[in-house]
């Protein structure tokens, strides 16, 4: 399992190692399948059959669900990349995250 997936799994969003690239590929495949059905009906100068209409509706419904999943996965991948880019001991805060307030019990 990759780092991006581990990070997103902690947030409850890992899709079994499915990255945004794979999700975009899935979206494209569904849209192309719907387009092919439409092109076939148009080439034959006819309306959709009942089964074609059901299939196009099914493909489009699944495609609509993929868009937010792609956005979410891209955000998680970006977050994971930022986390992975941190140097050991670096928490990404200005000044290396040095505390401006002394810890309890430490000398001032």
C-alpha positions as a Markdown table, in Angstrom:
| # | Residue | x | y | z |
|---|---|---|---|---|
| 1 | Unk | 0.0 | 0.0 | 0.0 |
| 2 | Unk | 1.4 | 3.4 | -1.0 |
| 3 | Unk | 1.9 | 6.3 | 1.3 |
| 4 | Unk | -0.9 | 8.3 | -0.2 |
| 5 | Unk | -3.3 | 5.4 | 0.4 |
| 6 | Unk | -2.0 | 4.9 | 4.0 |
| 7 | Unk | -2.6 | 8.6 | 4.7 |
| 8 | Unk | -6.0 | 8.6 | 3.1 |
| 9 | Unk | -7.0 | 5.3 | 4.9 |
| 10 | Unk | -6.3 | 7.0 | 8.2 |
| 11 | Unk | -8.9 | 9.6 | 7.1 |
| 12 | Unk | -11.2 | 6.9 | 6.0 |
| 13 | Unk | -11.0 | 7.7 | 2.3 |
| 14 | Unk | -8.8 | 5.1 | 0.7 |
| 15 | Unk | -10.4 | 3.3 | -2.2 |
| 16 | Unk | -8.3 | 0.2 | -2.1 |
| 17 | Unk | -5.2 | 1.9 | -3.6 |
| 18 | Unk | -7.3 | 3.5 | -6.4 |
| 19 | Unk | -5.6 | 6.8 | -7.2 |
| 20 | Unk | -7.0 | 9.8 | -9.0 |
| 21 | Unk | -5.5 | 8.5 | -12.3 |
| 22 | Unk | -7.4 | 5.3 | -12.1 |
| 23 | Unk | -10.6 | 7.1 | -11.2 |
| 24 | Unk | -10.2 | 9.4 | -14.1 |
| 25 | Unk | -9.6 | 6.4 | -16.4 |
| 26 | Unk | -12.8 | 4.8 | -15.1 |
| 27 | Unk | -14.7 | 8.1 | -15.6 |
| 28 | Unk | -13.5 | 8.4 | -19.2 |
| 29 | Unk | -14.4 | 4.8 | -19.9 |
| 30 | Unk | -18.0 | 5.3 | -18.7 |
| 31 | Unk | -18.4 | 8.5 | -20.7 |
| 32 | Unk | -17.0 | 7.0 | -23.8 |
| 33 | Unk | -19.3 | 4.0 | -23.5 |
| 34 | Unk | -22.3 | 6.4 | -23.2 |
| 35 | Unk | -21.0 | 8.4 | -26.2 |
| 36 | Unk | -20.7 | 5.2 | -28.2 |
| 37 | Unk | -24.3 | 4.2 | -27.5 |
| 38 | Unk | -25.5 | 7.7 | -28.5 |
| 39 | Unk | -23.4 | 7.6 | -31.7 |
| 40 | Unk | -24.8 | 4.3 | -32.7 |
| 41 | Unk | -28.4 | 5.5 | -32.3 |
| 42 | Unk | -27.6 | 8.8 | -34.1 |
| 43 | Unk | -25.9 | 6.9 | -37.0 |
| 44 | Unk | -29.0 | 4.8 | -37.4 |
| 45 | Unk | -31.1 | 8.0 | -37.3 |
| 46 | Unk | -33.3 | 6.7 | -34.4 |
| 47 | Unk | -34.0 | 7.2 | -30.7 |
| 48 | Unk | -32.5 | 5.1 | -28.0 |
| 49 | Unk | -34.0 | 1.7 | -27.3 |
| 50 | Unk | -35.2 | 1.1 | -23.8 |
| 51 | Unk | -32.1 | -1.0 | -23.0 |
| 52 | Unk | -29.8 | 1.7 | -24.5 |
| 53 | Unk | -31.5 | 4.4 | -22.4 |
| 54 | Unk | -31.1 | 2.3 | -19.2 |
| 55 | Unk | -27.5 | 1.7 | -20.0 |
| 56 | Unk | -26.7 | 5.3 | -20.7 |
| 57 | Unk | -28.6 | 6.4 | -17.5 |
| 58 | Unk | -26.5 | 3.8 | -15.5 |
| 59 | Unk | -23.2 | 4.9 | -17.1 |
| 60 | Unk | -24.0 | 8.6 | -16.4 |
| 61 | Unk | -25.1 | 8.0 | -12.8 |
| 62 | Unk | -21.8 | 6.2 | -12.1 |
| 63 | Unk | -19.8 | 8.9 | -13.9 |
| 64 | Unk | -21.5 | 11.6 | -11.7 |
| 65 | Unk | -20.5 | 9.8 | -8.6 |
| 66 | Unk | -16.9 | 9.5 | -9.7 |
| 67 | Unk | -16.3 | 13.3 | -10.1 |
| 68 | Unk | -16.4 | 14.1 | -6.3 |
| 69 | Unk | -14.3 | 10.9 | -5.6 |
| 70 | Unk | -11.7 | 12.1 | -8.1 |
| 71 | Unk | -11.5 | 15.5 | -6.4 |
| 72 | Unk | -11.3 | 14.0 | -2.9 |
| 73 | Unk | -8.5 | 11.6 | -4.0 |
| 74 | Unk | -6.5 | 14.3 | -5.7 |
| 75 | Unk | -6.7 | 16.4 | -2.5 |
| 76 | Unk | -5.5 | 13.4 | -0.5 |
| 77 | Unk | -2.7 | 12.7 | -2.9 |
| 78 | Unk | -1.6 | 16.3 | -2.6 |
| 79 | Unk | -1.7 | 16.2 | 1.2 |
| 80 | Unk | 0.3 | 12.9 | 1.2 |
| 81 | Unk | 2.9 | 14.5 | -1.1 |
| 82 | Unk | 3.2 | 17.5 | 1.2 |
| 83 | Unk | 3.6 | 15.1 | 4.2 |
| 84 | Unk | 6.2 | 13.1 | 2.3 |
| 85 | Unk | 8.1 | 16.2 | 1.3 |
| 86 | Unk | 8.7 | 17.2 | 5.0 |
| 87 | Unk | 12.2 | 16.7 | 6.2 |
| 88 | Unk | 12.6 | 14.5 | 9.3 |
| 89 | Unk | 11.8 | 16.6 | 12.3 |
| 90 | Unk | 10.2 | 19.3 | 10.2 |
| 91 | Unk | 6.6 | 19.9 | 10.9 |
| 92 | Unk | 6.1 | 22.4 | 8.1 |
| 93 | Unk | 5.6 | 25.4 | 10.4 |
| 94 | Unk | 7.5 | 28.6 | 9.9 |
| 95 | Unk | 10.8 | 28.6 | 11.8 |
| 96 | Unk | 10.8 | 24.8 | 11.8 |
| 97 | Unk | 8.0 | 24.8 | 14.3 |
| 98 | Unk | 10.0 | 26.2 | 17.2 |
| 99 | Unk | 7.8 | 26.8 | 20.1 |
| 100 | Unk | 7.3 | 30.5 | 21.0 |
| 101 | Unk | 5.8 | 29.6 | 24.3 |
| 102 | Unk | 8.1 | 27.7 | 26.7 |
| 103 | Unk | 7.0 | 24.3 | 27.8 |
| 104 | Unk | 5.6 | 23.9 | 31.3 |
| 105 | Unk | 8.4 | 23.5 | 33.8 |
| 106 | Unk | 11.1 | 24.7 | 31.5 |
| 107 | Unk | 13.3 | 27.7 | 32.4 |
| 108 | Unk | 12.3 | 31.0 | 30.8 |
